[in-house]
């Protein structure tokens, strides 16, 4: 169950029982995605499909979904959004549609490539 002090920030997670159950519900029609967590699952979820994965956390001081998208265990994209639907959209693009990093960042402005160019 989600912490009492976070209930106002995350009402949709409270209804589901936490982040992990909310993510499982959002991807219930996609059994190829493996979804796990630890502890109560209220604040963290891990998703995996083939060589791609995602780690998702919620913020404690403000409403924010923080996530990292990896391919073959190397982080490719980081993102943060206050919108659960935006999070699900980015996860769908990465895990189900196999979007490239460029496509994902272009379609989801709250995402950025983890590998920044240096000058």
QUISUL-V272470 format. One line per field, one symbol per residue. ss: DSSP state (A for helix, B for strand, O for the rest). phi: phi as a letter, one per 40 degrees, with the letter a starting at -180 (. if undefined). A space follows every 10 residues. Layout:
ss->???
phi->???
This chain:
ss->OOOAAAOOOO AAAAAAOOAA AAAAAAOOOO OOOBBBOOOO OOOBBBBBBO OBBBBBBBOO OOOOBBBBBB BOOBBBBBBB BOOAAAAAAA AAAAAOOOOO AAAAAAAOOO BBBOOOOOO
phi->.cddcbcccb ccccdchhcd cccdccbdcb ccccbbaagc gcbaabbaag cbaabbbbcc cacabbabbb bfgbcbabaa acbcccdccc cccccbcfdc dccccccbcc bacccccbb
